[in-house]
Amino acid sequence: MSFLHWATQWEFNPSVWIGCAVALAAYRWFPGARMDRRALAWMVGVLIIFVALESAIDIVGDGYLFSVHMAQHLILAMVAPPLMILGIPPATVDALLRGPARSLLRVLISPYFAGPAYFIVLIAWHWPYFFDYALTHPVAHIVQHLSFIAVGLLFWWAVIVHRPEERWNLSPLGEVWYLTVGALPAVVVGLTLALLPHPVYSFYLHRSGLLGVAPLTDQRIGGMLMFAFDNIVMVTVAGWYMWGMFPADGADEARIRARS
């Protein structure tokens, strides 16, 4: 089947359509919301979730190829959440941190909770039993997708939102260590799947071949995709923070002249 064929394949899952529509419409009521770059980031993040769950990505991933399903999971956990966090207006962040659920929120967004939660959720759901179970039980599959989005939002909060007076706020070096931990699921899951000598997901054993891909090859592609994509993202963001740890050329001299 051609790319054009798959590009025209879309699903209609009411929960996804309604959830994404509510997320888009609700933005106008966020404190401090304006139609600017933040709003664009939020909308793009929500639309990316919509495409991941309603386009051929979901059709092929759920029915034929593990590698495409892995790509969907990476989109839900690592692409859409940081865009949505970037889209939250500062006034909305302040309102959340002063709201009735402020104590719970501070626990959830703490790097000491968000980092391990991200690690555990990504590894647990890719354990063969749970992965195959989710594919054959719709409610579990919905919970799986929502959990990827949720831990993605929690994980990226500490990377993107900075409030010096808050306990979650990390130094540039702390950000680097945090992102290093964030890359561990890709190492544990991705490399394991890429190096195993046999396929471990029974759901795809007789399905990937329908699209001309051997089950083991499909699994290895998915594992390497997770390993490469996750590490590229984490290393890139960590490199950006490390770059910020060092002054630009002439910055030290400028500080000296300002003090004299």
PyMOL commands that set and color helices and strands:
alter all, ss='L'
color gray80, all
select helices_A, chain A and resi 3-7+14-29+37-54+56-63+66-87+90-98+102-108+111-125+128-136+138-160+172-182+184-195+202-204+208-211+215-244+251-259
alter helices_A, ss='H'
color red, helices_A
deselect
rebuild
show_as cartoon
